[in-house]
Amino acid sequence: MCMVKITLFIEGMSCNMCEAHINDLIRKNFTVKKVNSSHRKGKTEIIAENEIDETSLRQTLASIGYTVLNIEEEVYEKKRFHLFS
């Protein structure tokens, strides 16, 4: 299965609570496998099975006071570990 990694560069995150608010909002409004935000890096990484509409992401985050400066999208493949006997 091919998944997508979406990286949002966000203006306005200043603390751990900001990260939690963004993560919760994304989980509530979009179907995602994983979401992780970093106020220090100013970005949020989302792993999802399908693409997410950029306009919807921007509007959803703007509704709680954050500005999405840029969005990058790439194919995501889960890292697999191989065990040798």
N, CA, C and O of each residue as an XYZ file, in Angstrom:
340
protein
N       0.840     -1.178      0.000
C       0.000      0.000      0.000
C       0.886      1.242      0.000
O       1.865      1.322      0.742
N       0.535      2.191     -0.828
C       1.302      3.429     -0.937
C       0.621      4.515     -0.104
O      -0.563      4.802     -0.277
N       1.386      5.101      0.791
C       0.837      6.167      1.628
C       1.530      7.473      1.259
O       2.478      7.486      0.473
N       1.050      8.558      1.831
C       1.596      9.874      1.540
C       2.071     10.541      2.833
O       1.436     10.422      3.882
N       3.195     11.240      2.733
C       3.708     12.040      3.844
C       3.504     13.502      3.458
O       3.986     13.957      2.420
N       2.790     14.223      4.302
C       2.495     15.631      4.059
C       3.192     16.441      5.150
O       2.965     16.218      6.339
N       4.030     17.368      4.742
C       4.733     18.230      5.685
C       4.177     19.639      5.564
O       4.198     20.240      4.489
N       3.679     20.158      6.681
C       3.143     21.517      6.739
C       4.143     22.409      7.461
O       4.592     22.075      8.557
N       4.489     23.522      6.867
C       5.325     24.514      7.539
C       4.375     25.574      8.071
O       3.682     26.248      7.309
N       4.354     25.712      9.408
C       3.306     26.477     10.080
C       3.888     27.641     10.874
O       4.877     27.498     11.593
N       3.246     28.796     10.723
C       3.618     29.983     11.488
C       2.671     30.111     12.671
O       1.456     29.977     12.523
N       3.239     30.373     13.854
C       2.397     30.628     15.018
C       2.513     29.607     16.129
O       1.996     29.833     17.223
N       3.185     28.477     15.879
C       3.380     27.489     16.954
C       4.481     27.991     17.876
O       5.573     28.326     17.417
N       4.197     28.045     19.183
C       5.227     28.557     20.092
C       5.496     27.655     21.297
O       6.402     27.929     22.084
N       4.706     26.568     21.448
C       4.896     25.717     22.628
C       4.332     24.317     22.391
O       3.775     24.027     21.332
N       4.488     23.458     23.397
C       3.975     22.091     23.306
C       2.452     22.050     23.195
O       1.904     21.169     22.533
N       1.771     22.986     23.831
C       0.310     23.023     23.735
C      -0.143     23.344     22.309
O      -1.155     22.820     21.844
N       0.603     24.198     21.624
C       0.295     24.492     20.220
C       0.382     23.205     19.395
O      -0.484     22.920     18.568
N       1.443     22.439     19.637
C       1.616     21.164     18.931
C       0.414     20.250     19.181
O      -0.126     19.658     18.246
N       0.001     20.139     20.439
C      -1.118     19.270     20.805
C      -2.423     19.732     20.150
O      -3.199     18.907     19.668
N      -2.667     21.044     20.131
C      -3.883     21.572     19.510
C      -3.924     21.239     18.024
O      -4.956     20.819     17.501
N      -2.796     21.428     17.351
C      -2.726     21.144     15.908
C      -2.919     19.653     15.655
O      -3.694     19.267     14.780
N      -2.218     18.810     16.418
C      -2.344     17.361     16.235
C      -3.789     16.905     16.442
O      -4.318     16.131     15.644
N      -4.422     17.383     17.511
C      -5.807     17.003     17.806
C      -6.761     17.468     16.706
O      -7.649     16.723     16.293
N      -6.575     18.685     16.239
C      -7.438     19.237     15.196
C      -7.322     18.429     13.903
O      -8.327     18.146     13.251
N      -6.104     18.064     13.540
C      -5.901     17.283     12.312
C      -6.519     15.894     12.454
O      -7.180     15.411     11.534
N      -6.306     15.248     13.605
C      -6.902     13.917     13.826
C      -8.440     13.974     13.767
O      -9.083     13.056     13.259
N      -9.008     15.048     14.286
C     -10.466     15.182     14.352
C     -11.081     15.445     12.970
O     -12.195     15.003     12.689
N     -10.347     16.166     12.112
C     -10.921     16.617     10.839
C     -10.488     15.832      9.607
O     -11.108     15.959      8.551
N      -9.448     15.032      9.719
C      -8.922     14.305      8.566
C      -8.605     12.866      8.953
O      -8.340     12.573     10.119
N      -8.633     11.970      7.971
C      -8.282     10.579      8.203
C      -6.774     10.440      8.037
O      -6.256     10.507      6.923
N      -6.073     10.246      9.157
C      -4.609     10.151      9.123
C      -4.157      8.923      9.910
O      -4.849      8.460     10.817
N      -3.002      8.414      9.552
C      -2.386      7.315     10.290
C      -1.552      7.850     11.447
O      -1.508      7.255     12.523
N      -0.885      8.989     11.209
C       0.019      9.557     12.209
C       0.149     11.056     11.960
O       0.142     11.513     10.817
N       0.269     11.811     13.049
C       0.541     13.250     12.930
C       1.485     13.643     14.061
O       1.319     13.224     15.207
N       2.477     14.456     13.712
C       3.462     14.892     14.706
C       3.863     16.334     14.395
O       4.241     16.653     13.268
N       3.777     17.193     15.402
C       4.132     18.605     15.226
C       5.332     18.976     16.077
O       5.559     18.399     17.140
N       6.101     19.951     15.594
C       7.245     20.477     16.330
C       7.223     21.998     16.254
O       7.381     22.574     15.178
N       7.026     22.648     17.402
C       7.035     24.113     17.390
C       8.451     24.643     17.145
O       8.619     25.728     16.588
N       9.453     23.892     17.552
C      10.843     24.333     17.333
C      11.208     24.358     15.851
O      11.922     25.247     15.386
N      10.702     23.362     15.118
C      10.978     23.295     13.680
C       9.925     24.038     12.867
O      10.122     24.313     11.684
N       8.802     24.360     13.511
C       7.728     25.063     12.809
C       7.050     24.199     11.760
O       6.620     24.689     10.716
N       6.960     22.890     12.054
C       6.324     22.036     11.052
C       5.521     20.903     11.673
O       5.724     20.513     12.822
N       4.610     20.400     10.871
C       3.768     19.257     11.218
C       3.917     18.228     10.116
O       3.832     18.557      8.933
N       4.142     16.969     10.507
C       4.235     15.882      9.536
C       3.031     14.966      9.709
O       2.699     14.546     10.818
N       2.393     14.671      8.595
C       1.200     13.827      8.575
C       1.474     12.621      7.687
O       2.003     12.760      6.584
N       1.114     11.441      8.171
C       1.152     10.235      7.355
C      -0.300      9.828      7.130
O      -1.058      9.653      8.084
N      -0.683      9.677      5.864
C      -2.064      9.336      5.538
C      -2.101      8.346      4.372
O      -1.153      8.240      3.595
N      -3.215      7.630      4.274
C      -3.368      6.681      3.169
C      -3.704      7.395      1.868
O      -3.412      6.885      0.787
N      -4.314      8.568      1.964
C      -4.713      9.327      0.768
C      -4.280     10.783      0.915
O      -4.008     11.266      2.015
N      -4.225     11.458     -0.217
C      -3.900     12.882     -0.190
C      -4.976     13.630      0.583
O      -6.126     13.197      0.651
N      -4.588     14.755      1.162
C      -5.531     15.617      1.880
C      -5.558     16.956      1.147
O      -4.517     17.491      0.767
N      -6.741     17.478      0.958
C      -6.908     18.736      0.239
C      -6.166     19.874      0.947
O      -6.393     20.134      2.129
N      -5.281     20.545      0.212
C      -4.457     21.614      0.797
C      -5.300     22.767      1.321
O      -5.019     23.305      2.392
N      -6.319     23.146      0.582
C      -7.173     24.261      1.003
C      -7.861     23.929      2.325
O      -7.963     24.777      3.211
N      -8.330     22.691      2.449
C      -8.990     22.276      3.699
C      -8.013     22.313      4.871
O      -8.372     22.752      5.964
N      -6.779     21.855      4.652
C      -5.765     21.911      5.710
C      -5.515     23.349      6.142
O      -5.504     23.656      7.334
N      -5.315     24.230      5.162
C      -5.037     25.640      5.467
C      -6.194     26.278      6.239
O      -5.978     26.973      7.232
N      -7.422     26.037      5.774
C      -8.595     26.640      6.419
C      -8.804     26.095      7.828
O      -9.146     26.843      8.744
N      -8.600     24.800      7.997
C      -8.794     24.177      9.305
C      -7.810     24.750     10.319
O      -8.199     25.062     11.444
N      -6.549     24.892      9.941
C      -5.554     25.442     10.862
C      -5.748     26.945     11.071
O      -5.494     27.457     12.161
N      -6.190     27.643     10.047
C      -6.468     29.083     10.196
C      -7.601     29.313     11.186
O      -7.640     30.343     11.858
N      -8.528     28.354     11.281
C      -9.665     28.514     12.187
C      -9.247     28.568     13.653
O     -10.005     29.053     14.493
N      -8.028     28.069     13.976
C      -7.533     28.175     15.356
C      -6.299     29.084     15.448
O      -5.575     29.061     16.444
N      -6.068     29.886     14.394
C      -5.062     30.938     14.477
C      -3.672     30.640     13.925
O      -2.729     31.380     14.203
N      -3.531     29.570     13.148
C      -2.214     29.240     12.587
C      -2.215     29.460     11.083
O      -3.239     29.285     10.422
N      -1.065     29.843     10.547
C      -0.919     30.079      9.122
C      -0.014     29.008      8.533
O       1.112     28.817      8.992
N      -0.509     28.309      7.513
C       0.303     27.323      6.800
C       1.083     28.075      5.726
O       0.501     28.621      4.789
N       2.407     28.095      5.875
C       3.257     28.819      4.939
C       3.528     28.014      3.677
O       3.589     28.570      2.580
N       3.691     26.693      3.835
C       4.026     25.845      2.701
C       3.606     24.413      3.011
O       3.550     24.007      4.171
N       3.313     23.659      1.962
C       2.963     22.250      2.102
C       3.801     21.439      1.126
O       3.858     21.748     -0.064
N       4.450     20.401      1.636
C       5.213     19.482      0.781
C       4.592     18.101      0.910
O       4.181     17.689      1.995
N       4.531     17.395     -0.207
C       3.921     16.072     -0.212
C       4.852     15.098     -0.918
O       5.445     15.425     -1.946
N       4.975     13.892     -0.355
C       5.817     12.867     -0.981
C       5.256     11.487     -0.665
O       4.484     11.310      0.276
N       5.658     10.527     -1.464
C       5.250      9.149     -1.223
C       5.947      8.673      0.045
O       7.134      8.928      0.247
N       5.198      7.979      0.892
C       5.745      7.469      2.149
C       5.709      5.951      2.126
O       4.672      5.335      1.878
N       6.859      5.372      2.388
C       6.931      3.923      2.508
C       7.435      3.597      3.898
O       8.479      4.084      4.330
N       6.679      2.769      4.588
C       7.052      2.381      5.939
C       8.399      1.653      5.917
O       8.630      0.775      5.085
N       9.262      2.026      6.825
C      10.559      1.373      6.911
C      10.378     -0.044      7.437
O       9.679     -0.274      8.424
N      11.006     -0.962      6.775
C      10.905     -2.362      7.190
C      12.239     -2.827      7.737
O      13.298     -2.484      7.211
N      12.175     -3.602      8.788
C      13.375     -4.155      9.383
C      13.507     -5.610      8.953
O      12.547     -6.379      9.005
N      14.711     -5.974      8.526
C      14.952     -7.348      8.102
C      15.792     -8.038      9.159
O      16.822     -7.524      9.596
N      15.339     -9.194      9.553
C      16.089     -9.997     10.515
C      16.750    -11.149      9.787
O      16.116    -11.846      8.995
N      18.004    -11.339     10.058
C      18.730    -12.434      9.426
C      19.039    -13.498     10.456
O      19.415    -13.190     11.587
N      18.876    -14.772     10.058
C      19.156    -15.841     11.025
C      20.573    -16.344     10.890
O      20.981    -17.244     11.625
